[in-house]
Amino acid sequence: MAGFYDPLVLLFLLALPFLFIGYKKILAKRKKDAITFSHLGFIKSALGNKKKAKRNELLFYLSLLIVVLMIVGFANPHIPLEQVKEGVNVVLVIDISGSMQATDYQPNRLEAAKSSAEILLHSLKEKDHVGIVTFESGVTTAAYLSPYIDKVIEKLHSIQPREGKTAIGDGLSLGIDMATSIPNKKKVVILLSDGVNNAGVITPQEAIAFAKVNNIQVYSIGMGSEEPVILGYDFFGNPQYAELDEETLQNIAQQTGGKYFKSVDTQTLDDIYGGIGQDIEREKEETNIKDWFFVSAFVVFLIELYLQYGRGRIIQ
């Protein structure tokens, strides 16, 4: 949105009507004094010819225009450019708990998630920053927020699975905190999990509140399969299935203005990450245009000098 960074400077524009009124009063006084004084030569000098009077009036208006341009310039005007877009802080929050070693995705869920996330990273723009947070029972920063996408991809490749539980709230909170580390940019967190929040000290609802306070949009991805996936067996030989808490992930996306996606295989996961890269909305970048006004003021000043001292100068 167009506007001014220092709008109070514009209050100086209120002085312009007084300058104009003062100028008119001076002209009126000169005419009155000339008529009062009987010397014909003084009357001609005071009243002047019409051409010279118009030239003097033009110079006055040019001076006023210079003042206006300078005041507006000092108010730091800015406009959103049509083609230039602001960068976005993007943080990937990836579940690396024990269930991410399931082999329903090839070669396993975590490797498939890493491969699909790389599709997203390659789709980011030049001014974007990206970072990675991983979580299981605990939370780790895998890659700090950076504009160097290739370096972040290297960090992505080095992520290894753990045997812990699933601390969705903790992982999301650290991702939100990372997204805010570079201010004045739009912030997006992309959360991927295949489980149920069963660890950590921060609940998903508390993480949602943290995201809303910081105006952060969260895209959530639920990683699962069409058929139940056995992760192992308990002490009594009963199968343990991978559980996906879609309700929690849907709630996170809905309350933060993001979207929820359900992945059932490698292809859908690739499509999801590729689609998110295109779906991230970028706002027009606000660009300071004060120099335009200063340059314009200088050009008007040169015109005024030419009218006074150039070939078309006013002969006193």
Buried (B, 14 or more C-beta within 10 A) or exposed (E): EEEBEEEEBBEBEEEEEEEEEEBEEEBEEBBEEBEEEEEEEEBEEBBBEEEEEEBBEBBBBBBBBBBBBBBBBBBBBBBBEEEEBBBBBBBBBBBBBBBBBBEBBEEBBBBBBBBBBBBBBEBBBEBBBBBBBBBBBBBBBBBBBBBEBEEBBEBBEEBEBBEBBBBBBBBBBBBBBBBBEBEEBBBBBBBBBBBBBBBBEBBBBBBBBBBBEBEBBBBBBBBBBEEEBEBEEEEEEEEEEBBBBEEBBBBBBBBBEBBBBBBBBBEBBBBBBBBBBEEBEBEBBBEEBBEBBBEBBEEBBEBBEEBBEEEEEBEE
